[in-house]
């Protein structure tokens, strides 16, 4: 049986929510093996001078633990 673990992360980007999600997965993958999925829980943005300045996400990343089948 494969055991999965979920962690909660925050990430941001100046380009898009998708880019913020890509950055979250890329950074998590530097220290975690077997990343399986990302669930975007909350989307936010900061606004400066009437325009979106930063895209922020709160996400859950799922990965498999070592030692499973």
mmCIF file as Biopython writes it, N, C-alpha, C and O atoms, coordinates in Angstrom:
data_model
#
loop_
_atom_site.group_PDB
_atom_site.id
_atom_site.type_symbol
_atom_site.label_atom_id
_atom_site.label_alt_id
_atom_site.label_comp_id
_atom_site.label_asym_id
_atom_site.label_entity_id
_atom_site.label_seq_id
_atom_site.pdbx_PDB_ins_code
_atom_site.Cartn_x
_atom_site.Cartn_y
_atom_site.Cartn_z
_atom_site.occupancy
_atom_site.B_iso_or_equiv
_atom_site.auth_seq_id
_atom_site.auth_asym_id
_atom_site.pdbx_PDB_model_num
ATOM 1   N N  . UNK A ? 1  ? 0.842  -1.177 0.000   1.0 0.0 1  A 1 
ATOM 2   C CA . UNK A ? 1  ? 0.000  0.000  0.000   1.0 0.0 1  A 1 
ATOM 3   C C  . UNK A ? 1  ? 0.886  1.238  0.000   1.0 0.0 1  A 1 
ATOM 4   O O  . UNK A ? 1  ? 1.842  1.323  0.771   1.0 0.0 1  A 1 
ATOM 5   N N  . UNK A ? 2  ? 0.576  2.172  -0.841  1.0 0.0 2  A 1 
ATOM 6   C CA . UNK A ? 2  ? 1.320  3.423  -0.904  1.0 0.0 2  A 1 
ATOM 7   C C  . UNK A ? 2  ? 0.748  4.406  0.112   1.0 0.0 2  A 1 
ATOM 8   O O  . UNK A ? 2  ? -0.460 4.635  0.167   1.0 0.0 2  A 1 
ATOM 9   N N  . UNK A ? 3  ? 1.635  4.977  0.909   1.0 0.0 3  A 1 
ATOM 10  C CA . UNK A ? 3  ? 1.238  5.991  1.886   1.0 0.0 3  A 1 
ATOM 11  C C  . UNK A ? 3  ? 1.504  7.364  1.282   1.0 0.0 3  A 1 
ATOM 12  O O  . UNK A ? 3  ? 2.573  7.613  0.726   1.0 0.0 3  A 1 
ATOM 13  N N  . UNK A ? 4  ? 0.520  8.252  1.397   1.0 0.0 4  A 1 
ATOM 14  C CA . UNK A ? 4  ? 0.649  9.603  0.884   1.0 0.0 4  A 1 
ATOM 15  C C  . UNK A ? 4  ? 0.655  10.592 2.036   1.0 0.0 4  A 1 
ATOM 16  O O  . UNK A ? 4  ? 0.066  10.339 3.087   1.0 0.0 4  A 1 
ATOM 17  N N  . UNK A ? 5  ? 1.320  11.713 1.835   1.0 0.0 5  A 1 
ATOM 18  C CA . UNK A ? 5  ? 1.362  12.788 2.818   1.0 0.0 5  A 1 
ATOM 19  C C  . UNK A ? 5  ? 1.004  14.085 2.109   1.0 0.0 5  A 1 
ATOM 20  O O  . UNK A ? 5  ? 1.306  14.259 0.929   1.0 0.0 5  A 1 
ATOM 21  N N  . UNK A ? 6  ? 0.363  14.989 2.831   1.0 0.0 6  A 1 
ATOM 22  C CA . UNK A ? 6  ? -0.043 16.281 2.277   1.0 0.0 6  A 1 
ATOM 23  C C  . UNK A ? 6  ? 0.595  17.385 3.104   1.0 0.0 6  A 1 
ATOM 24  O O  . UNK A ? 6  ? 0.546  17.359 4.334   1.0 0.0 6  A 1 
ATOM 25  N N  . UNK A ? 7  ? 1.196  18.358 2.418   1.0 0.0 7  A 1 
ATOM 26  C CA . UNK A ? 7  ? 1.727  19.541 3.097   1.0 0.0 7  A 1 
ATOM 27  C C  . UNK A ? 7  ? 1.044  20.778 2.524   1.0 0.0 7  A 1 
ATOM 28  O O  . UNK A ? 7  ? 0.581  20.771 1.383   1.0 0.0 7  A 1 
ATOM 29  N N  . UNK A ? 8  ? 0.988  21.817 3.307   1.0 0.0 8  A 1 
ATOM 30  C CA . UNK A ? 8  ? 0.399  23.075 2.866   1.0 0.0 8  A 1 
ATOM 31  C C  . UNK A ? 8  ? 1.525  24.060 2.587   1.0 0.0 8  A 1 
ATOM 32  O O  . UNK A ? 8  ? 2.454  24.200 3.383   1.0 0.0 8  A 1 
ATOM 33  N N  . UNK A ? 9  ? 1.433  24.738 1.455   1.0 0.0 9  A 1 
ATOM 34  C CA . UNK A ? 9  ? 2.472  25.691 1.054   1.0 0.0 9  A 1 
ATOM 35  C C  . UNK A ? 9  ? 1.835  26.996 0.586   1.0 0.0 9  A 1 
ATOM 36  O O  . UNK A ? 9  ? 0.668  27.037 0.196   1.0 0.0 9  A 1 
ATOM 37  N N  . UNK A ? 10 ? 2.624  28.045 0.636   1.0 0.0 10 A 1 
ATOM 38  C CA . UNK A ? 10 ? 2.247  29.346 0.089   1.0 0.0 10 A 1 
ATOM 39  C C  . UNK A ? 10 ? 3.270  29.694 -0.982  1.0 0.0 10 A 1 
ATOM 40  O O  . UNK A ? 10 ? 4.461  29.433 -0.813  1.0 0.0 10 A 1 
ATOM 41  N N  . UNK A ? 11 ? 2.810  30.282 -2.082  1.0 0.0 11 A 1 
ATOM 42  C CA . UNK A ? 11 ? 3.725  30.684 -3.155  1.0 0.0 11 A 1 
ATOM 43  C C  . UNK A ? 11 ? 3.170  31.925 -3.833  1.0 0.0 11 A 1 
ATOM 44  O O  . UNK A ? 11 ? 1.971  32.197 -3.766  1.0 0.0 11 A 1 
ATOM 45  N N  . UNK A ? 12 ? 4.050  32.676 -4.485  1.0 0.0 12 A 1 
ATOM 46  C CA . UNK A ? 12 ? 3.593  33.856 -5.209  1.0 0.0 12 A 1 
ATOM 47  C C  . UNK A ? 12 ? 4.400  34.069 -6.472  1.0 0.0 12 A 1 
ATOM 48  O O  . UNK A ? 12 ? 5.502  33.544 -6.631  1.0 0.0 12 A 1 
ATOM 49  N N  . UNK A ? 13 ? 3.819  34.858 -7.371  1.0 0.0 13 A 1 
ATOM 50  C CA . UNK A ? 13 ? 4.448  35.147 -8.661  1.0 0.0 13 A 1 
ATOM 51  C C  . UNK A ? 13 ? 3.989  36.528 -9.117  1.0 0.0 13 A 1 
ATOM 52  O O  . UNK A ? 13 ? 2.902  36.983 -8.761  1.0 0.0 13 A 1 
ATOM 53  N N  . UNK A ? 14 ? 4.804  37.167 -9.885  1.0 0.0 14 A 1 
ATOM 54  C CA . UNK A ? 14 ? 4.422  38.432 -10.498 1.0 0.0 14 A 1 
ATOM 55  C C  . UNK A ? 14 ? 3.710  38.234 -11.828 1.0 0.0 14 A 1 
ATOM 56  O O  . UNK A ? 14 ? 3.244  39.200 -12.431 1.0 0.0 14 A 1 
ATOM 57  N N  . UNK A ? 15 ? 3.621  36.969 -12.298 1.0 0.0 15 A 1 
ATOM 58  C CA . UNK A ? 15 ? 3.065  36.696 -13.622 1.0 0.0 15 A 1 
ATOM 59  C C  . UNK A ? 15 ? 1.628  36.162 -13.599 1.0 0.0 15 A 1 
ATOM 60  O O  . UNK A ? 15 ? 0.760  36.686 -14.296 1.0 0.0 15 A 1 
ATOM 61  N N  . UNK A ? 16 ? 1.373  35.100 -12.782 1.0 0.0 16 A 1 
ATOM 62  C CA . UNK A ? 16 ? 0.047  34.479 -12.797 1.0 0.0 16 A 1 
ATOM 63  C C  . UNK A ? 16 ? -0.095 33.509 -11.634 1.0 0.0 16 A 1 
ATOM 64  O O  . UNK A ? 16 ? 0.887  33.154 -10.981 1.0 0.0 16 A 1 
ATOM 65  N N  . UNK A ? 17 ? -1.353 33.076 -11.379 1.0 0.0 17 A 1 
ATOM 66  C CA . UNK A ? 17 ? -1.577 32.045 -10.373 1.0 0.0 17 A 1 
ATOM 67  C C  . UNK A ? 17 ? -0.970 30.727 -10.848 1.0 0.0 17 A 1 
ATOM 68  O O  . UNK A ? 17 ? -0.425 29.972 -10.043 1.0 0.0 17 A 1 
ATOM 69  N N  . UNK A ? 18 ? -1.058 30.448 -12.140 1.0 0.0 18 A 1 
ATOM 70  C CA . UNK A ? 18 ? -0.463 29.223 -12.677 1.0 0.0 18 A 1 
ATOM 71  C C  . UNK A ? 18 ? 1.042  29.198 -12.441 1.0 0.0 18 A 1 
ATOM 72  O O  . UNK A ? 18 ? 1.598  28.163 -12.072 1.0 0.0 18 A 1 
ATOM 73  N N  . UNK A ? 19 ? 1.702  30.332 -12.652 1.0 0.0 19 A 1 
ATOM 74  C CA . UNK A ? 19 ? 3.141  30.411 -12.425 1.0 0.0 19 A 1 
ATOM 75  C C  . UNK A ? 19 ? 3.458  30.215 -10.942 1.0 0.0 19 A 1 
ATOM 76  O O  . UNK A ? 19 ? 4.448  29.568 -10.602 1.0 0.0 19 A 1 
ATOM 77  N N  . UNK A ? 20 ? 2.635  30.762 -10.067 1.0 0.0 20 A 1 
ATOM 78  C CA . UNK A ? 20 ? 2.829  30.562 -8.630  1.0 0.0 20 A 1 
ATOM 79  C C  . UNK A ? 20 ? 2.710  29.074 -8.284  1.0 0.0 20 A 1 
ATOM 80  O O  . UNK A ? 20 ? 3.484  28.566 -7.473  1.0 0.0 20 A 1 
ATOM 81  N N  . UNK A ? 21 ? 1.752  28.378 -8.889  1.0 0.0 21 A 1 
ATOM 82  C CA . UNK A ? 21 ? 1.584  26.943 -8.652  1.0 0.0 21 A 1 
ATOM 83  C C  . UNK A ? 21 ? 2.795  26.173 -9.174  1.0 0.0 21 A 1 
ATOM 84  O O  . UNK A ? 21 ? 3.283  25.258 -8.510  1.0 0.0 21 A 1 
ATOM 85  N N  . UNK A ? 22 ? 3.279  26.538 -10.354 1.0 0.0 22 A 1 
ATOM 86  C CA . UNK A ? 22 ? 4.475  25.881 -10.915 1.0 0.0 22 A 1 
ATOM 87  C C  . UNK A ? 22 ? 5.668  26.068 -9.990  1.0 0.0 22 A 1 
ATOM 88  O O  . UNK A ? 22 ? 6.439  25.134 -9.771  1.0 0.0 22 A 1 
ATOM 89  N N  . UNK A ? 23 ? 5.823  27.280 -9.445  1.0 0.0 23 A 1 
ATOM 90  C CA . UNK A ? 23 ? 6.931  27.556 -8.531  1.0 0.0 23 A 1 
ATOM 91  C C  . UNK A ? 23 ? 6.800  26.735 -7.255  1.0 0.0 23 A 1 
ATOM 92  O O  . UNK A ? 23 ? 7.798  26.234 -6.737  1.0 0.0 23 A 1 
ATOM 93  N N  . UNK A ? 24 ? 5.578  26.591 -6.742  1.0 0.0 24 A 1 
ATOM 94  C CA . UNK A ? 24 ? 5.356  25.792 -5.532  1.0 0.0 24 A 1 
ATOM 95  C C  . UNK A ? 24 ? 5.762  24.336 -5.760  1.0 0.0 24 A 1 
ATOM 96  O O  . UNK A ? 24 ? 6.438  23.739 -4.923  1.0 0.0 24 A 1 
ATOM 97  N N  . UNK A ? 25 ? 5.352  23.772 -6.885  1.0 0.0 25 A 1 
ATOM 98  C CA . UNK A ? 25 ? 5.689  22.383 -7.198  1.0 0.0 25 A 1 
ATOM 99  C C  . UNK A ? 25 ? 7.195  22.232 -7.409  1.0 0.0 25 A 1 
ATOM 100 O O  . UNK A ? 25 ? 7.799  21.278 -6.916  1.0 0.0 25 A 1 
ATOM 101 N N  . UNK A ? 26 ? 7.797  23.160 -8.132  1.0 0.0 26 A 1 
ATOM 102 C CA . UNK A ? 26 ? 9.239  23.080 -8.398  1.0 0.0 26 A 1 
ATOM 103 C C  . UNK A ? 26 ? 10.040 23.150 -7.102  1.0 0.0 26 A 1 
ATOM 104 O O  . UNK A ? 26 ? 10.985 22.384 -6.912  1.0 0.0 26 A 1 
ATOM 105 N N  . UNK A ? 27 ? 9.667  24.059 -6.219  1.0 0.0 27 A 1 
ATOM 106 C CA . UNK A ? 27 ? 10.410 24.187 -4.968  1.0 0.0 27 A 1 
ATOM 107 C C  . UNK A ? 27 ? 10.182 22.980 -4.060  1.0 0.0 27 A 1 
ATOM 108 O O  . UNK A ? 27 ? 11.123 22.491 -3.435  1.0 0.0 27 A 1 
ATOM 109 N N  . UNK A ? 28 ? 8.953  22.500 -3.982  1.0 0.0 28 A 1 
ATOM 110 C CA . UNK A ? 28 ? 8.676  21.311 -3.163  1.0 0.0 28 A 1 
ATOM 111 C C  . UNK A ? 28 ? 9.447  20.107 -3.694  1.0 0.0 28 A 1 
ATOM 112 O O  . UNK A ? 28 ? 9.932  19.285 -2.917  1.0 0.0 28 A 1 
ATOM 113 N N  . UNK A ? 29 ? 9.558  20.005 -5.008  1.0 0.0 29 A 1 
ATOM 114 C CA . UNK A ? 29 ? 10.246 18.872 -5.628  1.0 0.0 29 A 1 
ATOM 115 C C  . UNK A ? 29 ? 11.748 18.871 -5.353  1.0 0.0 29 A 1 
ATOM 116 O O  . UNK A ? 29 ? 12.409 17.850 -5.537  1.0 0.0 29 A 1 
ATOM 117 N N  . UNK A ? 30 ? 12.291 20.009 -4.913  1.0 0.0 30 A 1 
ATOM 118 C CA . UNK A ? 30 ? 13.716 20.057 -4.574  1.0 0.0 30 A 1 
ATOM 119 C C  . UNK A ? 30 ? 14.020 19.254 -3.318  1.0 0.0 30 A 1 
ATOM 120 O O  . UNK A ? 30 ? 15.127 18.736 -3.172  1.0 0.0 30 A 1 
ATOM 121 N N  . UNK A ? 31 ? 13.043 19.139 -2.399  1.0 0.0 31 A 1 
ATOM 122 C CA . UNK A ? 31 ? 13.285 18.421 -1.149  1.0 0.0 31 A 1 
ATOM 123 C C  . UNK A ? 31 ? 12.380 17.200 -0.966  1.0 0.0 31 A 1 
ATOM 124 O O  . UNK A ? 31 ? 12.629 16.381 -0.081  1.0 0.0 31 A 1 
ATOM 125 N N  . UNK A ? 32 ? 11.350 17.068 -1.774  1.0 0.0 32 A 1 
ATOM 126 C CA . UNK A ? 32 ? 10.428 15.938 -1.677  1.0 0.0 32 A 1 
ATOM 127 C C  . UNK A ? 32 ? 10.522 15.077 -2.928  1.0 0.0 32 A 1 
ATOM 128 O O  . UNK A ? 32 ? 10.690 15.589 -4.035  1.0 0.0 32 A 1 
ATOM 129 N N  . UNK A ? 33 ? 10.413 13.762 -2.741  1.0 0.0 33 A 1 
ATOM 130 C CA . UNK A ? 33 ? 10.343 12.861 -3.888  1.0 0.0 33 A 1 
ATOM 131 C C  . UNK A ? 33 ? 8.898  12.448 -4.084  1.0 0.0 33 A 1 
ATOM 132 O O  . UNK A ? 33 ? 8.086  12.542 -3.164  1.0 0.0 33 A 1 
ATOM 133 N N  . UNK A ? 34 ? 8.583  11.997 -5.271  1.0 0.0 34 A 1 
ATOM 134 C CA . UNK A ? 34 ? 7.283  11.399 -5.577  1.0 0.0 34 A 1 
ATOM 135 C C  . UNK A ? 34 ? 6.106  12.375 -5.417  1.0 0.0 34 A 1 
ATOM 136 O O  . UNK A ? 34 ? 5.040  11.981 -4.946  1.0 0.0 34 A 1 
ATOM 137 N N  . UNK A ? 35 ? 6.294  13.642 -5.806  1.0 0.0 35 A 1 
ATOM 138 C CA . UNK A ? 35 ? 5.181  14.599 -5.745  1.0 0.0 35 A 1 
ATOM 139 C C  . UNK A ? 35 ? 4.111  14.130 -6.722  1.0 0.0 35 A 1 
ATOM 140 O O  . UNK A ? 35 ? 4.404  13.846 -7.884  1.0 0.0 35 A 1 
ATOM 141 N N  . UNK A ? 36 ? 2.873  14.050 -6.250  1.0 0.0 36 A 1 
ATOM 142 C CA . UNK A ? 36 ? 1.774  13.500 -7.045  1.0 0.0 36 A 1 
ATOM 143 C C  . UNK A ? 36 ? 0.786  14.546 -7.538  1.0 0.0 36 A 1 
ATOM 144 O O  . UNK A ? 36 ? 0.300  14.462 -8.666  1.0 0.0 36 A 1 
ATOM 145 N N  . UNK A ? 37 ? 0.484  15.541 -6.688  1.0 0.0 37 A 1 
ATOM 146 C CA . UNK A ? 37 ? -0.547 16.499 -7.091  1.0 0.0 37 A 1 
ATOM 147 C C  . UNK A ? 37 ? -0.443 17.779 -6.279  1.0 0.0 37 A 1 
ATOM 148 O O  . UNK A ? 37 ? 0.228  17.844 -5.249  1.0 0.0 37 A 1 
ATOM 149 N N  . UNK A ? 38 ? -1.141 18.802 -6.789  1.0 0.0 38 A 1 
ATOM 150 C CA . UNK A ? 38 ? -1.268 20.069 -6.079  1.0 0.0 38 A 1 
ATOM 151 C C  . UNK A ? 38 ? -2.737 20.465 -6.117  1.0 0.0 38 A 1 
ATOM 152 O O  . UNK A ? 38 ? -3.385 20.391 -7.161  1.0 0.0 38 A 1 
ATOM 153 N N  . UNK A ? 39 ? -3.247 20.880 -4.981  1.0 0.0 39 A 1 
ATOM 154 C CA . UNK A ? 39 ? -4.631 21.334 -4.860  1.0 0.0 39 A 1 
ATOM 155 C C  . UNK A ? 39 ? -4.598 22.799 -4.463  1.0 0.0 39 A 1 
ATOM 156 O O  . UNK A ? 39 ? -4.115 23.144 -3.385  1.0 0.0 39 A 1 
ATOM 157 N N  . UNK A ? 40 ? -5.113 23.662 -5.333  1.0 0.0 40 A 1 
ATOM 158 C CA . UNK A ? 40 ? -5.127 25.094 -5.042  1.0 0.0 40 A 1 
ATOM 159 C C  . UNK A ? 40 ? -6.318 25.405 -4.154  1.0 0.0 40 A 1 
ATOM 160 O O  . UNK A ? 40 ? -7.472 25.254 -4.555  1.0 0.0 40 A 1 
ATOM 161 N N  . UNK A ? 41 ? -6.016 25.839 -2.950  1.0 0.0 41 A 1 
ATOM 162 C CA . UNK A ? 41 ? -7.052 26.076 -1.961  1.0 0.0 41 A 1 
ATOM 163 C C  . UNK A ? 41 ? -7.547 27.515 -1.975  1.0 0.0 41 A 1 
ATOM 164 O O  . UNK A ? 41 ? -8.742 27.769 -1.818  1.0 0.0 41 A 1 
ATOM 165 N N  . UNK A ? 42 ? -6.641 28.441 -2.159  1.0 0.0 42 A 1 
ATOM 166 C CA . UNK A ? 42 ? -6.996 29.847 -2.043  1.0 0.0 42 A 1 
ATOM 167 C C  . UNK A ? 42 ? -6.157 30.657 -3.024  1.0 0.0 42 A 1 
ATOM 168 O O  . UNK A ? 42 ? -4.944 30.467 -3.117  1.0 0.0 42 A 1 
ATOM 169 N N  . UNK A ? 43 ? -6.802 31.553 -3.750  1.0 0.0 43 A 1 
ATOM 170 C CA . UNK A ? 43 ? -6.108 32.443 -4.680  1.0 0.0 43 A 1 
ATOM 171 C C  . UNK A ? 43 ? -6.267 33.869 -4.175  1.0 0.0 43 A 1 
ATOM 172 O O  . UNK A ? 43 ? -7.367 34.284 -3.809  1.0 0.0 43 A 1 
ATOM 173 N N  . UNK A ? 44 ? -5.178 34.615 -4.156  1.0 0.0 44 A 1 
ATOM 174 C CA . UNK A ? 44 ? -5.198 36.017 -3.739  1.0 0.0 44 A 1 
ATOM 175 C C  . UNK A ? 44 ? -4.318 36.808 -4.676  1.0 0.0 44 A 1 
ATOM 176 O O  . UNK A ? 44 ? -3.497 36.247 -5.402  1.0 0.0 44 A 1 
ATOM 177 N N  . UNK A ? 45 ? -4.493 38.111 -4.656  1.0 0.0 45 A 1 
ATOM 178 C CA . UNK A ? 45 ? -3.624 38.987 -5.443  1.0 0.0 45 A 1 
ATOM 179 C C  . UNK A ? 45 ? -3.471 40.310 -4.705  1.0 0.0 45 A 1 
ATOM 180 O O  . UNK A ? 45 ? -4.391 40.782 -4.037  1.0 0.0 45 A 1 
ATOM 181 N N  . UNK A ? 46 ? -2.294 40.892 -4.843  1.0 0.0 46 A 1 
ATOM 182 C CA . UNK A ? 46 ? -2.087 42.238 -4.316  1.0 0.0 46 A 1 
ATOM 183 C C  . UNK A ? 46 ? -2.230 43.217 -5.474  1.0 0.0 46 A 1 
ATOM 184 O O  . UNK A ? 46 ? -1.878 42.906 -6.611  1.0 0.0 46 A 1 
ATOM 185 N N  . UNK A ? 47 ? -2.743 44.384 -5.176  1.0 0.0 47 A 1 
ATOM 186 C CA . UNK A ? 47 ? -3.005 45.382 -6.208  1.0 0.0 47 A 1 
ATOM 187 C C  . UNK A ? 47 ? -2.198 46.645 -5.909  1.0 0.0 47 A 1 
ATOM 188 O O  . UNK A ? 47 ? -2.168 47.124 -4.776  1.0 0.0 47 A 1 
ATOM 189 N N  . UNK A ? 48 ? -1.552 47.168 -6.938  1.0 0.0 48 A 1 
ATOM 190 C CA . UNK A ? 48 ? -0.821 48.430 -6.850  1.0 0.0 48 A 1 
ATOM 191 C C  . UNK A ? 48 ? -1.185 49.282 -8.057  1.0 0.0 48 A 1 
ATOM 192 O O  . UNK A ? 48 ? -1.116 48.817 -9.194  1.0 0.0 48 A 1 
ATOM 193 N N  . UNK A ? 49 ? -1.563 50.501 -7.816  1.0 0.0 49 A 1 
ATOM 194 C CA . UNK A ? 49 ? -1.920 51.445 -8.887  1.0 0.0 49 A 1 
ATOM 195 C C  . UNK A ? 49 ? -2.990 50.882 -9.814  1.0 0.0 49 A 1 
ATOM 196 O O  . UNK A ? 49 ? -2.922 51.053 -11.031 1.0 0.0 49 A 1 
ATOM 197 N N  . UNK A ? 50 ? -3.975 50.211 -9.230  1.0 0.0 50 A 1 
ATOM 198 C CA . UNK A ? 50 ? -5.089 49.706 -10.017 1.0 0.0 50 A 1 
ATOM 199 C C  . UNK A ? 50 ? -4.794 48.479 -10.859 1.0 0.0 50 A 1 
ATOM 200 O O  . UNK A ? 50 ? -5.597 48.115 -11.718 1.0 0.0 50 A 1 
ATOM 201 N N  . UNK A ? 51 ? -3.645 47.826 -10.627 1.0 0.0 51 A 1 
ATOM 202 C CA . UNK A ? 51 ? -3.272 46.632 -11.387 1.0 0.0 51 A 1 
ATOM 203 C C  . UNK A ? 51 ? -2.787 45.552 -10.431 1.0 0.0 51 A 1 
ATOM 204 O O  . UNK A ? 51 ? -2.277 45.848 -9.351  1.0 0.0 51 A 1 
ATOM 205 N N  . UNK A ? 52 ? -2.949 44.301 -10.836 1.0 0.0 52 A 1 
ATOM 206 C CA . UNK A ? 52 ? -2.443 43.204 -10.017 1.0 0.0 52 A 1 
ATOM 207 C C  . UNK A ? 52 ? -0.918 43.217 -10.042 1.0 0.0 52 A 1 
ATOM 208 O O  . UNK A ? 52 ? -0.293 43.229 -11.103 1.0 0.0 52 A 1 
ATOM 209 N N  . UNK A ? 53 ? -0.338 43.216 -8.842  1.0 0.0 53 A 1 
ATOM 210 C CA . UNK A ? 53 ? 1.121  43.252 -8.725  1.0 0.0 53 A 1 
ATOM 211 C C  . UNK A ? 53 ? 1.698  41.863 -8.452  1.0 0.0 53 A 1 
ATOM 212 O O  . UNK A ? 53 ? 2.722  41.495 -9.027  1.0 0.0 53 A 1 
ATOM 213 N N  . UNK A ? 54 ? 1.042  41.082 -7.570  1.0 0.0 54 A 1 
ATOM 214 C CA . UNK A ? 54 ? 1.529  39.759 -7.195  1.0 0.0 54 A 1 
ATOM 215 C C  . UNK A ? 54 ? 0.355  38.799 -7.088  1.0 0.0 54 A 1 
ATOM 216 O O  . UNK A ? 54 ? -0.690 39.133 -6.528  1.0 0.0 54 A 1 
ATOM 217 N N  . UNK A ? 55 ? 0.540  37.612 -7.628  1.0 0.0 55 A 1 
ATOM 218 C CA . UNK A ? 55 ? -0.449 36.533 -7.540  1.0 0.0 55 A 1 
ATOM 219 C C  . UNK A ? 55 ? 0.013  35.587 -6.439  1.0 0.0 55 A 1 
ATOM 220 O O  . UNK A ? 55 ? 1.169  35.164 -6.420  1.0 0.0 55 A 1 
ATOM 221 N N  . UNK A ? 56 ? -0.893 35.257 -5.521  1.0 0.0 56 A 1 
ATOM 222 C CA . UNK A ? 56 ? -0.539 34.397 -4.395  1.0 0.0 56 A 1 
ATOM 223 C C  . UNK A ? 56 ? -1.476 33.191 -4.333  1.0 0.0 56 A 1 
ATOM 224 O O  . UNK A ? 56 ? -2.671 33.291 -4.611  1.0 0.0 56 A 1 
ATOM 225 N N  . UNK A ? 57 ? -0.898 32.055 -3.960  1.0 0.0 57 A 1 
ATOM 226 C CA . UNK A ? 57 ? -1.718 30.845 -3.788  1.0 0.0 57 A 1 
ATOM 227 C C  . UNK A ? 57 ? -1.430 30.214 -2.433  1.0 0.0 57 A 1 
ATOM 228 O O  . UNK A ? 57 ? -0.327 30.322 -1.896  1.0 0.0 57 A 1 
ATOM 229 N N  . UNK A ? 58 ? -2.425 29.567 -1.908  1.0 0.0 58 A 1 
ATOM 230 C CA . UNK A ? 58 ? -2.309 28.687 -0.759  1.0 0.0 58 A 1 
ATOM 231 C C  . UNK A ? 58 ? -2.686 27.327 -1.325  1.0 0.0 58 A 1 
ATOM 232 O O  . UNK A ? 58 ? -3.789 27.152 -1.844  1.0 0.0 58 A 1 
ATOM 233 N N  . UNK A ? 59 ? -1.778 26.366 -1.228  1.0 0.0 59 A 1 
ATOM 234 C CA . UNK A ? 59 ? -2.005 25.087 -1.895  1.0 0.0 59 A 1 
ATOM 235 C C  . UNK A ? 59 ? -1.609 23.915 -1.012  1.0 0.0 59 A 1 
ATOM 236 O O  . UNK A ? 59 ? -0.845 24.061 -0.058  1.0 0.0 59 A 1 
ATOM 237 N N  . UNK A ? 60 ? -2.145 22.750 -1.352  1.0 0.0 60 A 1 
ATOM 238 C CA . UNK A ? 60 ? -1.764 21.507 -0.700  1.0 0.0 60 A 1 
ATOM 239 C C  . UNK A ? 60 ? -1.059 20.638 -1.737  1.0 0.0 60 A 1 
ATOM 240 O O  . UNK A ? 60 ? -1.574 20.411 -2.832  1.0 0.0 60 A 1 
ATOM 241 N N  . UNK A ? 61 ? 0.123  20.159 -1.372  1.0 0.0 61 A 1 
ATOM 242 C CA . UNK A ? 61 ? 0.905  19.304 -2.260  1.0 0.0 61 A 1 
ATOM 243 C C  . UNK A ? 61 ? 0.913  17.896 -1.670  1.0 0.0 61 A 1 
ATOM 244 O O  . UNK A ? 61 ? 1.216  17.707 -0.492  1.0 0.0 61 A 1 
ATOM 245 N N  . UNK A ? 62 ? 0.579  16.917 -2.499  1.0 0.0 62 A 1 
ATOM 246 C CA . UNK A ? 62 ? 0.542  15.507 -2.079  1.0 0.0 62 A 1 
ATOM 247 C C  . UNK A ? 62 ? 1.751  14.783 -2.653  1.0 0.0 62 A 1 
ATOM 248 O O  . UNK A ? 62 ? 2.089  14.949 -3.825  1.0 0.0 62 A 1 
ATOM 249 N N  . UNK A ? 63 ? 2.405  13.972 -1.808  1.0 0.0 63 A 1 
ATOM 250 C CA . UNK A ? 63 ? 3.527  13.172 -2.281  1.0 0.0 63 A 1 
ATOM 251 C C  . UNK A ? 63 ? 3.504  11.814 -1.600  1.0 0.0 63 A 1 
ATOM 252 O O  . UNK A ? 63 ? 2.945  11.657 -0.514  1.0 0.0 63 A 1 
ATOM 253 N N  . UNK A ? 64 ? 4.123  10.832 -2.256  1.0 0.0 64 A 1 
ATOM 254 C CA . UNK A ? 64 ? 4.182  9.469  -1.720  1.0 0.0 64 A 1 
ATOM 255 C C  . UNK A ? 64 ? 5.399  9.336  -0.814  1.0 0.0 64 A 1 
ATOM 256 O O  . UNK A ? 64 ? 6.471  9.875  -1.091  1.0 0.0 64 A 1 
ATOM 257 N N  . UNK A ? 65 ? 5.201  8.605  0.275   1.0 0.0 65 A 1 
ATOM 258 C CA . UNK A ? 65 ? 6.307  8.328  1.192   1.0 0.0 65 A 1 
ATOM 259 C C  . UNK A ? 65 ? 7.129  7.148  0.684   1.0 0.0 65 A 1 
ATOM 260 O O  . UNK A ? 65 ? 6.599  6.251  0.028   1.0 0.0 65 A 1 
ATOM 261 N N  . UNK A ? 66 ? 8.410  7.154  0.985   1.0 0.0 66 A 1 
ATOM 262 C CA . UNK A ? 66 ? 9.273  6.024  0.624   1.0 0.0 66 A 1 
ATOM 263 C C  . UNK A ? 66 ? 8.850  4.783  1.397   1.0 0.0 66 A 1 
ATOM 264 O O  . UNK A ? 66 ? 8.297  4.881  2.492   1.0 0.0 66 A 1 
ATOM 265 N N  . UNK A ? 67 ? 9.111  3.626  0.821   1.0 0.0 67 A 1 
ATOM 266 C CA . UNK A ? 67 ? 8.850  2.369  1.512   1.0 0.0 67 A 1 
ATOM 267 C C  . UNK A ? 67 ? 7.509  1.751  1.191   1.0 0.0 67 A 1 
ATOM 268 O O  . UNK A ? 67 ? 7.183  0.685  1.715   1.0 0.0 67 A 1 
ATOM 269 N N  . UNK A ? 68 ? 6.720  2.394  0.342   1.0 0.0 68 A 1 
ATOM 270 C CA . UNK A ? 68 ? 5.425  1.810  -0.043  1.0 0.0 68 A 1 
ATOM 271 C C  . UNK A ? 68 ? 5.604  0.760  -1.112  1.0 0.0 68 A 1 
ATOM 272 O O  . UNK A ? 68 ? 6.712  0.548  -1.605  1.0 0.0 68 A 1 
ATOM 273 N N  . UNK A ? 69 ? 4.532  0.109  -1.468  1.0 0.0 69 A 1 
ATOM 274 C CA . UNK A ? 69 ? 4.561  -0.935 -2.507  1.0 0.0 69 A 1 
ATOM 275 C C  . UNK A ? 69 ? 4.825  -0.347 -3.858  1.0 0.0 69 A 1 
ATOM 276 O O  . UNK A ? 69 ? 4.883  -1.076 -4.848  1.0 0.0 69 A 1 
#
